[in-house]
Amino acid sequence: MSVTRIATLVAYGLALVSIVTLEVAGRREGSRVPTLAQLCGFVMRYRVGRVPLGRVALLGFWWWVGFHFFAR
């Protein structure tokens, strides 16, 4: 395996561990850290005038993820 592939896998692993750590921290009693569900709910409610900008941004993010990681 090349060094860049190993570095990429380590970076994704650290990102996953960070997300899990923040989720666990957010689920503790009296925590001020939002859970992933609360964060998604906040983004989905964000509007600019009549445009649901949070939903458009989330749709664009999922399109980007699908296009870059799943399309071959």
mmCIF file of the N, C-alpha and C atoms, coordinates in Angstrom:
data_MODEL
# 
_entry.id   MODEL 
# 
loop_
_atom_site.group_PDB 
_atom_site.id 
_atom_site.type_symbol 
_atom_site.label_atom_id 
_atom_site.label_alt_id 
_atom_site.label_comp_id 
_atom_site.label_asym_id 
_atom_site.label_entity_id 
_atom_site.label_seq_id 
_atom_site.pdbx_PDB_ins_code 
_atom_site.Cartn_x 
_atom_site.Cartn_y 
_atom_site.Cartn_z 
_atom_site.occupancy 
_atom_site.B_iso_or_equiv 
_atom_site.pdbx_formal_charge 
_atom_site.auth_seq_id 
_atom_site.auth_comp_id 
_atom_site.auth_asym_id 
_atom_site.auth_atom_id 
_atom_site.pdbx_PDB_model_num 
ATOM 1   N N  . MET A 1 1  ? 0.842   -1.179 0.000   1.00 0.00 ? 1  MET A N  1 
ATOM 2   C CA . MET A 1 1  ? 0.000   0.000  0.000   1.00 0.00 ? 1  MET A CA 1 
ATOM 3   C C  . MET A 1 1  ? 0.885   1.239  0.000   1.00 0.00 ? 1  MET A C  1 
ATOM 4   N N  . SER A 1 2  ? 0.415   2.274  -0.665  1.00 0.00 ? 2  SER A N  1 
ATOM 5   C CA . SER A 1 2  ? 1.185   3.506  -0.728  1.00 0.00 ? 2  SER A CA 1 
ATOM 6   C C  . SER A 1 2  ? 0.972   4.337  0.542   1.00 0.00 ? 2  SER A C  1 
ATOM 7   N N  . VAL A 1 3  ? 1.870   5.270  0.745   1.00 0.00 ? 3  VAL A N  1 
ATOM 8   C CA . VAL A 1 3  ? 1.810   6.127  1.928   1.00 0.00 ? 3  VAL A CA 1 
ATOM 9   C C  . VAL A 1 3  ? 0.570   7.016  1.890   1.00 0.00 ? 3  VAL A C  1 
ATOM 10  N N  . THR A 1 4  ? 0.207   7.503  0.722   1.00 0.00 ? 4  THR A N  1 
ATOM 11  C CA . THR A 1 4  ? -0.974  8.373  0.639   1.00 0.00 ? 4  THR A CA 1 
ATOM 12  C C  . THR A 1 4  ? -2.259  7.606  0.949   1.00 0.00 ? 4  THR A C  1 
ATOM 13  N N  . ARG A 1 5  ? -2.318  6.348  0.533   1.00 0.00 ? 5  ARG A N  1 
ATOM 14  C CA . ARG A 1 5  ? -3.512  5.541  0.851   1.00 0.00 ? 5  ARG A CA 1 
ATOM 15  C C  . ARG A 1 5  ? -3.607  5.313  2.357   1.00 0.00 ? 5  ARG A C  1 
ATOM 16  N N  . ILE A 1 6  ? -2.494  5.009  2.987   1.00 0.00 ? 6  ILE A N  1 
ATOM 17  C CA . ILE A 1 6  ? -2.487  4.804  4.438   1.00 0.00 ? 6  ILE A CA 1 
ATOM 18  C C  . ILE A 1 6  ? -2.869  6.097  5.157   1.00 0.00 ? 6  ILE A C  1 
ATOM 19  N N  . ALA A 1 7  ? -2.318  7.229  4.705   1.00 0.00 ? 7  ALA A N  1 
ATOM 20  C CA . ALA A 1 7  ? -2.643  8.519  5.324   1.00 0.00 ? 7  ALA A CA 1 
ATOM 21  C C  . ALA A 1 7  ? -4.129  8.832  5.174   1.00 0.00 ? 7  ALA A C  1 
ATOM 22  N N  . THR A 1 8  ? -4.692  8.527  4.026   1.00 0.00 ? 8  THR A N  1 
ATOM 23  C CA . THR A 1 8  ? -6.113  8.769  3.796   1.00 0.00 ? 8  THR A CA 1 
ATOM 24  C C  . THR A 1 8  ? -6.970  7.903  4.709   1.00 0.00 ? 8  THR A C  1 
ATOM 25  N N  . LEU A 1 9  ? -6.614  6.637  4.826   1.00 0.00 ? 9  LEU A N  1 
ATOM 26  C CA . LEU A 1 9  ? -7.368  5.736  5.706   1.00 0.00 ? 9  LEU A CA 1 
ATOM 27  C C  . LEU A 1 9  ? -7.262  6.167  7.165   1.00 0.00 ? 9  LEU A C  1 
ATOM 28  N N  . VAL A 1 10 ? -6.088  6.615  7.581   1.00 0.00 ? 10 VAL A N  1 
ATOM 29  C CA . VAL A 1 10 ? -5.913  7.098  8.954   1.00 0.00 ? 10 VAL A CA 1 
ATOM 30  C C  . VAL A 1 10 ? -6.761  8.352  9.178   1.00 0.00 ? 10 VAL A C  1 
ATOM 31  N N  . ALA A 1 11 ? -6.783  9.263  8.199   1.00 0.00 ? 11 ALA A N  1 
ATOM 32  C CA . ALA A 1 11 ? -7.572  10.487 8.331   1.00 0.00 ? 11 ALA A CA 1 
ATOM 33  C C  . ALA A 1 11 ? -9.067  10.173 8.449   1.00 0.00 ? 11 ALA A C  1 
ATOM 34  N N  . TYR A 1 12 ? -9.571  9.260  7.612   1.00 0.00 ? 12 TYR A N  1 
ATOM 35  C CA . TYR A 1 12 ? -10.986 8.873  7.704   1.00 0.00 ? 12 TYR A CA 1 
ATOM 36  C C  . TYR A 1 12 ? -11.272 8.169  9.030   1.00 0.00 ? 12 TYR A C  1 
ATOM 37  N N  . GLY A 1 13 ? -10.344 7.361  9.491   1.00 0.00 ? 13 GLY A N  1 
ATOM 38  C CA . GLY A 1 13 ? -10.515 6.700  10.779  1.00 0.00 ? 13 GLY A CA 1 
ATOM 39  C C  . GLY A 1 13 ? -10.580 7.701  11.924  1.00 0.00 ? 13 GLY A C  1 
ATOM 40  N N  . LEU A 1 14 ? -9.705  8.706  11.897  1.00 0.00 ? 14 LEU A N  1 
ATOM 41  C CA . LEU A 1 14 ? -9.734  9.745  12.926  1.00 0.00 ? 14 LEU A CA 1 
ATOM 42  C C  . LEU A 1 14 ? -11.020 10.556 12.866  1.00 0.00 ? 14 LEU A C  1 
ATOM 43  N N  . ALA A 1 15 ? -11.502 10.838 11.674  1.00 0.00 ? 15 ALA A N  1 
ATOM 44  C CA . ALA A 1 15 ? -12.769 11.562 11.534  1.00 0.00 ? 15 ALA A CA 1 
ATOM 45  C C  . ALA A 1 15 ? -13.920 10.747 12.119  1.00 0.00 ? 15 ALA A C  1 
ATOM 46  N N  . LEU A 1 16 ? -13.934 9.451  11.843  1.00 0.00 ? 16 LEU A N  1 
ATOM 47  C CA . LEU A 1 16 ? -14.993 8.589  12.380  1.00 0.00 ? 16 LEU A CA 1 
ATOM 48  C C  . LEU A 1 16 ? -14.928 8.520  13.902  1.00 0.00 ? 16 LEU A C  1 
ATOM 49  N N  . VAL A 1 17 ? -13.741 8.372  14.445  1.00 0.00 ? 17 VAL A N  1 
ATOM 50  C CA . VAL A 1 17 ? -13.577 8.329  15.903  1.00 0.00 ? 17 VAL A CA 1 
ATOM 51  C C  . VAL A 1 17 ? -14.015 9.655  16.521  1.00 0.00 ? 17 VAL A C  1 
ATOM 52  N N  . SER A 1 18 ? -13.691 10.775 15.874  1.00 0.00 ? 18 SER A N  1 
ATOM 53  C CA . SER A 1 18 ? -14.097 12.086 16.377  1.00 0.00 ? 18 SER A CA 1 
ATOM 54  C C  . SER A 1 18 ? -15.615 12.228 16.395  1.00 0.00 ? 18 SER A C  1 
ATOM 55  N N  . ILE A 1 19 ? -16.268 11.780 15.328  1.00 0.00 ? 19 ILE A N  1 
ATOM 56  C CA . ILE A 1 19 ? -17.732 11.864 15.261  1.00 0.00 ? 19 ILE A CA 1 
ATOM 57  C C  . ILE A 1 19 ? -18.378 11.019 16.351  1.00 0.00 ? 19 ILE A C  1 
ATOM 58  N N  . VAL A 1 20 ? -17.880 9.803  16.542  1.00 0.00 ? 20 VAL A N  1 
ATOM 59  C CA . VAL A 1 20 ? -18.429 8.924  17.586  1.00 0.00 ? 20 VAL A CA 1 
ATOM 60  C C  . VAL A 1 20 ? -18.196 9.534  18.966  1.00 0.00 ? 20 VAL A C  1 
ATOM 61  N N  . THR A 1 21 ? -17.015 10.107 19.189  1.00 0.00 ? 21 THR A N  1 
ATOM 62  C CA . THR A 1 21 ? -16.702 10.734 20.479  1.00 0.00 ? 21 THR A CA 1 
ATOM 63  C C  . THR A 1 21 ? -17.634 11.905 20.750  1.00 0.00 ? 21 THR A C  1 
ATOM 64  N N  . LEU A 1 22 ? -17.878 12.753 19.748  1.00 0.00 ? 22 LEU A N  1 
ATOM 65  C CA . LEU A 1 22 ? -18.792 13.878 19.936  1.00 0.00 ? 22 LEU A CA 1 
ATOM 66  C C  . LEU A 1 22 ? -20.218 13.414 20.171  1.00 0.00 ? 22 LEU A C  1 
ATOM 67  N N  . GLU A 1 23 ? -20.628 12.342 19.508  1.00 0.00 ? 23 GLU A N  1 
ATOM 68  C CA . GLU A 1 23 ? -21.985 11.809 19.714  1.00 0.00 ? 23 GLU A CA 1 
ATOM 69  C C  . GLU A 1 23 ? -22.147 11.287 21.135  1.00 0.00 ? 23 GLU A C  1 
ATOM 70  N N  . VAL A 1 24 ? -21.150 10.566 21.615  1.00 0.00 ? 24 VAL A N  1 
ATOM 71  C CA . VAL A 1 24 ? -21.204 10.042 22.990  1.00 0.00 ? 24 VAL A CA 1 
ATOM 72  C C  . VAL A 1 24 ? -21.201 11.202 23.986  1.00 0.00 ? 24 VAL A C  1 
ATOM 73  N N  . ALA A 1 25 ? -20.377 12.220 23.730  1.00 0.00 ? 25 ALA A N  1 
ATOM 74  C CA . ALA A 1 25 ? -20.338 13.386 24.611  1.00 0.00 ? 25 ALA A CA 1 
ATOM 75  C C  . ALA A 1 25 ? -21.678 14.121 24.602  1.00 0.00 ? 25 ALA A C  1 
ATOM 76  N N  . GLY A 1 26 ? -22.341 14.182 23.473  1.00 0.00 ? 26 GLY A N  1 
ATOM 77  C CA . GLY A 1 26 ? -23.623 14.862 23.375  1.00 0.00 ? 26 GLY A CA 1 
ATOM 78  C C  . GLY A 1 26 ? -24.750 14.128 24.060  1.00 0.00 ? 26 GLY A C  1 
ATOM 79  N N  . ARG A 1 27 ? -24.618 12.834 24.248  1.00 0.00 ? 27 ARG A N  1 
ATOM 80  C CA . ARG A 1 27 ? -25.686 12.044 24.870  1.00 0.00 ? 27 ARG A CA 1 
ATOM 81  C C  . ARG A 1 27 ? -25.548 11.936 26.388  1.00 0.00 ? 27 ARG A C  1 
ATOM 82  N N  . ARG A 1 28 ? -24.496 12.514 26.950  1.00 0.00 ? 28 ARG A N  1 
ATOM 83  C CA . ARG A 1 28 ? -24.362 12.508 28.405  1.00 0.00 ? 28 ARG A CA 1 
ATOM 84  C C  . ARG A 1 28 ? -25.410 13.426 29.026  1.00 0.00 ? 28 ARG A C  1 
ATOM 85  N N  . GLU A 1 29 ? -25.742 13.155 30.273  1.00 0.00 ? 29 GLU A N  1 
ATOM 86  C CA . GLU A 1 29 ? -26.733 13.954 30.988  1.00 0.00 ? 29 GLU A CA 1 
ATOM 87  C C  . GLU A 1 29 ? -26.197 15.367 31.211  1.00 0.00 ? 29 GLU A C  1 
ATOM 88  N N  . GLY A 1 30 ? -26.975 16.368 30.816  1.00 0.00 ? 30 GLY A N  1 
ATOM 89  C CA . GLY A 1 30 ? -26.601 17.758 31.032  1.00 0.00 ? 30 GLY A CA 1 
ATOM 90  C C  . GLY A 1 30 ? -25.529 18.282 30.084  1.00 0.00 ? 30 GLY A C  1 
ATOM 91  N N  . SER A 1 31 ? -25.278 17.592 28.992  1.00 0.00 ? 31 SER A N  1 
ATOM 92  C CA . SER A 1 31 ? -24.240 18.007 28.058  1.00 0.00 ? 31 SER A CA 1 
ATOM 93  C C  . SER A 1 31 ? -24.713 19.181 27.211  1.00 0.00 ? 31 SER A C  1 
ATOM 94  N N  . ARG A 1 32 ? -23.782 20.092 26.908  1.00 0.00 ? 32 ARG A N  1 
ATOM 95  C CA . ARG A 1 32 ? -24.102 21.220 26.038  1.00 0.00 ? 32 ARG A CA 1 
ATOM 96  C C  . ARG A 1 32 ? -23.697 20.944 24.598  1.00 0.00 ? 32 ARG A C  1 
ATOM 97  N N  . VAL A 1 33 ? -23.093 19.782 24.355  1.00 0.00 ? 33 VAL A N  1 
ATOM 98  C CA . VAL A 1 33 ? -22.679 19.391 23.007  1.00 0.00 ? 33 VAL A CA 1 
ATOM 99  C C  . VAL A 1 33 ? -23.898 18.800 22.294  1.00 0.00 ? 33 VAL A C  1 
ATOM 100 N N  . PRO A 1 34 ? -24.258 19.307 21.112  1.00 0.00 ? 34 PRO A N  1 
ATOM 101 C CA . PRO A 1 34 ? -25.427 18.754 20.415  1.00 0.00 ? 34 PRO A CA 1 
ATOM 102 C C  . PRO A 1 34 ? -25.127 17.384 19.801  1.00 0.00 ? 34 PRO A C  1 
ATOM 103 N N  . THR A 1 35 ? -26.139 16.543 19.762  1.00 0.00 ? 35 THR A N  1 
ATOM 104 C CA . THR A 1 35 ? -25.989 15.258 19.090  1.00 0.00 ? 35 THR A CA 1 
ATOM 105 C C  . THR A 1 35 ? -26.087 15.485 17.584  1.00 0.00 ? 35 THR A C  1 
ATOM 106 N N  . LEU A 1 36 ? -25.772 14.467 16.821  1.00 0.00 ? 36 LEU A N  1 
ATOM 107 C CA . LEU A 1 36 ? -25.843 14.585 15.367  1.00 0.00 ? 36 LEU A CA 1 
ATOM 108 C C  . LEU A 1 36 ? -27.286 14.849 14.908  1.00 0.00 ? 36 LEU A C  1 
ATOM 109 N N  . ALA A 1 37 ? -28.246 14.236 15.575  1.00 0.00 ? 37 ALA A N  1 
ATOM 110 C CA . ALA A 1 37 ? -29.654 14.448 15.226  1.00 0.00 ? 37 ALA A CA 1 
ATOM 111 C C  . ALA A 1 37 ? -30.073 15.896 15.488  1.00 0.00 ? 37 ALA A C  1 
ATOM 112 N N  . GLN A 1 38 ? -29.635 16.464 16.597  1.00 0.00 ? 38 GLN A N  1 
ATOM 113 C CA . GLN A 1 38 ? -29.968 17.853 16.895  1.00 0.00 ? 38 GLN A CA 1 
ATOM 114 C C  . GLN A 1 38 ? -29.315 18.795 15.893  1.00 0.00 ? 38 GLN A C  1 
ATOM 115 N N  . LEU A 1 39 ? -28.088 18.502 15.506  1.00 0.00 ? 39 LEU A N  1 
ATOM 116 C CA . LEU A 1 39 ? -27.394 19.318 14.525  1.00 0.00 ? 39 LEU A CA 1 
ATOM 117 C C  . LEU A 1 39 ? -28.093 19.257 13.169  1.00 0.00 ? 39 LEU A C  1 
ATOM 118 N N  . CYS A 1 40 ? -28.491 18.065 12.754  1.00 0.00 ? 40 CYS A N  1 
ATOM 119 C CA . CYS A 1 40 ? -29.219 17.923 11.479  1.00 0.00 ? 40 CYS A CA 1 
ATOM 120 C C  . CYS A 1 40 ? -30.564 18.637 11.534  1.00 0.00 ? 40 CYS A C  1 
ATOM 121 N N  . GLY A 1 41 ? -31.247 18.562 12.662  1.00 0.00 ? 41 GLY A N  1 
ATOM 122 C CA . GLY A 1 41 ? -32.520 19.257 12.820  1.00 0.00 ? 41 GLY A CA 1 
ATOM 123 C C  . GLY A 1 41 ? -32.358 20.764 12.711  1.00 0.00 ? 41 GLY A C  1 
ATOM 124 N N  . PHE A 1 42 ? -31.288 21.287 13.291  1.00 0.00 ? 42 PHE A N  1 
ATOM 125 C CA . PHE A 1 42 ? -31.023 22.718 13.197  1.00 0.00 ? 42 PHE A CA 1 
ATOM 126 C C  . PHE A 1 42 ? -30.758 23.130 11.754  1.00 0.00 ? 42 PHE A C  1 
ATOM 127 N N  . VAL A 1 43 ? -29.957 22.337 11.051  1.00 0.00 ? 43 VAL A N  1 
ATOM 128 C CA . VAL A 1 43 ? -29.640 22.647 9.654   1.00 0.00 ? 43 VAL A CA 1 
ATOM 129 C C  . VAL A 1 43 ? -30.900 22.569 8.794   1.00 0.00 ? 43 VAL A C  1 
ATOM 130 N N  . MET A 1 44 ? -31.738 21.572 9.035   1.00 0.00 ? 44 MET A N  1 
ATOM 131 C CA . MET A 1 44 ? -32.950 21.402 8.224   1.00 0.00 ? 44 MET A CA 1 
ATOM 132 C C  . MET A 1 44 ? -33.949 22.548 8.434   1.00 0.00 ? 44 MET A C  1 
ATOM 133 N N  . ARG A 1 45 ? -33.946 23.200 9.591   1.00 0.00 ? 45 ARG A N  1 
ATOM 134 C CA . ARG A 1 45 ? -34.867 24.302 9.863   1.00 0.00 ? 45 ARG A CA 1 
ATOM 135 C C  . ARG A 1 45 ? -34.370 25.635 9.325   1.00 0.00 ? 45 ARG A C  1 
ATOM 136 N N  . TYR A 1 46 ? -33.105 25.730 8.925   1.00 0.00 ? 46 TYR A N  1 
ATOM 137 C CA . TYR A 1 46 ? -32.523 27.007 8.505   1.00 0.00 ? 46 TYR A CA 1 
ATOM 138 C C  . TYR A 1 46 ? -33.149 27.467 7.200   1.00 0.00 ? 46 TYR A C  1 
ATOM 139 N N  . ARG A 1 47 ? -33.684 28.687 7.216   1.00 0.00 ? 47 ARG A N  1 
ATOM 140 C CA . ARG A 1 47 ? -34.342 29.252 6.035   1.00 0.00 ? 47 ARG A CA 1 
ATOM 141 C C  . ARG A 1 47 ? -33.830 30.672 5.811   1.00 0.00 ? 47 ARG A C  1 
ATOM 142 N N  . VAL A 1 48 ? -33.785 31.065 4.553   1.00 0.00 ? 48 VAL A N  1 
ATOM 143 C CA . VAL A 1 48 ? -33.499 32.445 4.189   1.00 0.00 ? 48 VAL A CA 1 
ATOM 144 C C  . VAL A 1 48 ? -34.712 32.907 3.388   1.00 0.00 ? 48 VAL A C  1 
ATOM 145 N N  . GLY A 1 49 ? -35.553 33.683 4.023   1.00 0.00 ? 49 GLY A N  1 
ATOM 146 C CA . GLY A 1 49 ? -36.822 34.065 3.399   1.00 0.00 ? 49 GLY A CA 1 
ATOM 147 C C  . GLY A 1 49 ? -37.689 32.829 3.260   1.00 0.00 ? 49 GLY A C  1 
ATOM 148 N N  . ARG A 1 50 ? -38.105 32.549 2.039   1.00 0.00 ? 50 ARG A N  1 
ATOM 149 C CA . ARG A 1 50 ? -38.934 31.361 1.794   1.00 0.00 ? 50 ARG A CA 1 
ATOM 150 C C  . ARG A 1 50 ? -38.125 30.176 1.307   1.00 0.00 ? 50 ARG A C  1 
ATOM 151 N N  . VAL A 1 51 ? -36.816 30.351 1.159   1.00 0.00 ? 51 VAL A N  1 
ATOM 152 C CA . VAL A 1 51 ? -35.953 29.291 0.629   1.00 0.00 ? 51 VAL A CA 1 
ATOM 153 C C  . VAL A 1 51 ? -35.421 28.441 1.781   1.00 0.00 ? 51 VAL A C  1 
ATOM 154 N N  . PRO A 1 52 ? -35.693 27.132 1.773   1.00 0.00 ? 52 PRO A N  1 
ATOM 155 C CA . PRO A 1 52 ? -35.154 26.260 2.823   1.00 0.00 ? 52 PRO A CA 1 
ATOM 156 C C  . PRO A 1 52 ? -33.677 25.962 2.550   1.00 0.00 ? 52 PRO A C  1 
ATOM 157 N N  . LEU A 1 53 ? -32.828 26.924 2.863   1.00 0.00 ? 53 LEU A N  1 
ATOM 158 C CA . LEU A 1 53 ? -31.415 26.850 2.504   1.00 0.00 ? 53 LEU A CA 1 
ATOM 159 C C  . LEU A 1 53 ? -30.714 25.663 3.159   1.00 0.00 ? 53 LEU A C  1 
ATOM 160 N N  . GLY A 1 54 ? -31.090 25.320 4.368   1.00 0.00 ? 54 GLY A N  1 
ATOM 161 C CA . GLY A 1 54 ? -30.473 24.178 5.041   1.00 0.00 ? 54 GLY A CA 1 
ATOM 162 C C  . GLY A 1 54 ? -30.739 22.877 4.300   1.00 0.00 ? 54 GLY A C  1 
ATOM 163 N N  . ARG A 1 55 ? -31.967 22.699 3.843   1.00 0.00 ? 55 ARG A N  1 
ATOM 164 C CA . ARG A 1 55 ? -32.310 21.490 3.088   1.00 0.00 ? 55 ARG A CA 1 
ATOM 165 C C  . ARG A 1 55 ? -31.599 21.444 1.749   1.00 0.00 ? 55 ARG A C  1 
ATOM 166 N N  . VAL A 1 56 ? -31.488 22.594 1.089   1.00 0.00 ? 56 VAL A N  1 
ATOM 167 C CA . VAL A 1 56 ? -30.782 22.655 -0.196  1.00 0.00 ? 56 VAL A CA 1 
ATOM 168 C C  . VAL A 1 56 ? -29.307 22.326 0.015   1.00 0.00 ? 56 VAL A C  1 
ATOM 169 N N  . ALA A 1 57 ? -28.711 22.874 1.066   1.00 0.00 ? 57 ALA A N  1 
ATOM 170 C CA . ALA A 1 57 ? -27.302 22.609 1.350   1.00 0.00 ? 57 ALA A CA 1 
ATOM 171 C C  . ALA A 1 57 ? -27.080 21.135 1.687   1.00 0.00 ? 57 ALA A C  1 
ATOM 172 N N  . LEU A 1 58 ? -27.980 20.542 2.456   1.00 0.00 ? 58 LEU A N  1 
ATOM 173 C CA . LEU A 1 58 ? -27.850 19.126 2.796   1.00 0.00 ? 58 LEU A CA 1 
ATOM 174 C C  . LEU A 1 58 ? -28.003 18.241 1.563   1.00 0.00 ? 58 LEU A C  1 
ATOM 175 N N  . LEU A 1 59 ? -28.933 18.586 0.697   1.00 0.00 ? 59 LEU A N  1 
ATOM 176 C CA . LEU A 1 59 ? -29.095 17.856 -0.555  1.00 0.00 ? 59 LEU A CA 1 
ATOM 177 C C  . LEU A 1 59 ? -27.834 17.973 -1.409  1.00 0.00 ? 59 LEU A C  1 
ATOM 178 N N  . GLY A 1 60 ? -27.281 19.170 -1.489  1.00 0.00 ? 60 GLY A N  1 
ATOM 179 C CA . GLY A 1 60 ? -26.038 19.367 -2.235  1.00 0.00 ? 60 GLY A CA 1 
ATOM 180 C C  . GLY A 1 60 ? -24.884 18.586 -1.647  1.00 0.00 ? 60 GLY A C  1 
ATOM 181 N N  . PHE A 1 61 ? -24.802 18.508 -0.324  1.00 0.00 ? 61 PHE A N  1 
ATOM 182 C CA . PHE A 1 61 ? -23.744 17.730 0.332   1.00 0.00 ? 61 PHE A CA 1 
ATOM 183 C C  . PHE A 1 61 ? -23.876 16.249 -0.003  1.00 0.00 ? 61 PHE A C  1 
ATOM 184 N N  . TRP A 1 62 ? -25.090 15.711 0.094   1.00 0.00 ? 62 TRP A N  1 
ATOM 185 C CA . TRP A 1 62 ? -25.276 14.296 -0.217  1.00 0.00 ? 62 TRP A CA 1 
ATOM 186 C C  . TRP A 1 62 ? -25.010 14.003 -1.686  1.00 0.00 ? 62 TRP A C  1 
ATOM 187 N N  . TRP A 1 63 ? -25.351 14.937 -2.572  1.00 0.00 ? 63 TRP A N  1 
ATOM 188 C CA . TRP A 1 63 ? -25.035 14.764 -3.989  1.00 0.00 ? 63 TRP A CA 1 
ATOM 189 C C  . TRP A 1 63 ? -23.535 14.702 -4.172  1.00 0.00 ? 63 TRP A C  1 
ATOM 190 N N  . TRP A 1 64 ? -22.802 15.599 -3.503  1.00 0.00 ? 64 TRP A N  1 
ATOM 191 C CA . TRP A 1 64 ? -21.350 15.634 -3.612  1.00 0.00 ? 64 TRP A CA 1 
ATOM 192 C C  . TRP A 1 64 ? -20.739 14.331 -3.105  1.00 0.00 ? 64 TRP A C  1 
ATOM 193 N N  . VAL A 1 65 ? -21.214 13.835 -1.960  1.00 0.00 ? 65 VAL A N  1 
ATOM 194 C CA . VAL A 1 65 ? -20.696 12.577 -1.413  1.00 0.00 ? 65 VAL A CA 1 
ATOM 195 C C  . VAL A 1 65 ? -20.962 11.431 -2.375  1.00 0.00 ? 65 VAL A C  1 
ATOM 196 N N  . GLY A 1 66 ? -22.176 11.343 -2.876  1.00 0.00 ? 66 GLY A N  1 
ATOM 197 C CA . GLY A 1 66 ? -22.506 10.268 -3.804  1.00 0.00 ? 66 GLY A CA 1 
ATOM 198 C C  . GLY A 1 66 ? -21.721 10.342 -5.097  1.00 0.00 ? 66 GLY A C  1 
ATOM 199 N N  . PHE A 1 67 ? -21.548 11.532 -5.601  1.00 0.00 ? 67 PHE A N  1 
ATOM 200 C CA . PHE A 1 67 ? -20.826 11.706 -6.857  1.00 0.00 ? 67 PHE A CA 1 
ATOM 201 C C  . PHE A 1 67 ? -19.348 11.356 -6.701  1.00 0.00 ? 67 PHE A C  1 
ATOM 202 N N  . HIS A 1 68 ? -18.740 11.758 -5.590  1.00 0.00 ? 68 HIS A N  1 
ATOM 203 C CA . HIS A 1 68 ? -17.306 11.560 -5.426  1.00 0.00 ? 68 HIS A CA 1 
ATOM 204 C C  . HIS A 1 68 ? -16.916 10.183 -4.893  1.00 0.00 ? 68 HIS A C  1 
ATOM 205 N N  . PHE A 1 69 ? -17.779 9.561  -4.133  1.00 0.00 ? 69 PHE A N  1 
ATOM 206 C CA . PHE A 1 69 ? -17.405 8.291  -3.525  1.00 0.00 ? 69 PHE A CA 1 
ATOM 207 C C  . PHE A 1 69 ? -18.096 7.075  -4.116  1.00 0.00 ? 69 PHE A C  1 
ATOM 208 N N  . PHE A 1 70 ? -19.265 7.241  -4.707  1.00 0.00 ? 70 PHE A N  1 
ATOM 209 C CA . PHE A 1 70 ? -20.020 6.085  -5.147  1.00 0.00 ? 70 PHE A CA 1 
ATOM 210 C C  . PHE A 1 70 ? -20.156 5.958  -6.660  1.00 0.00 ? 70 PHE A C  1 
ATOM 211 N N  . ALA A 1 71 ? -19.909 7.026  -7.401  1.00 0.00 ? 71 ALA A N  1 
ATOM 212 C CA . ALA A 1 71 ? -20.017 6.977  -8.856  1.00 0.00 ? 71 ALA A CA 1 
ATOM 213 C C  . ALA A 1 71 ? -18.683 6.505  -9.450  1.00 0.00 ? 71 ALA A C  1 
ATOM 214 N N  . ARG A 1 72 ? -18.754 5.510  -10.252 1.00 0.00 ? 72 ARG A N  1 
ATOM 215 C CA . ARG A 1 72 ? -17.527 5.009  -10.899 1.00 0.00 ? 72 ARG A CA 1 
ATOM 216 C C  . ARG A 1 72 ? -17.831 4.696  -12.338 1.00 0.00 ? 72 ARG A C  1 
# 
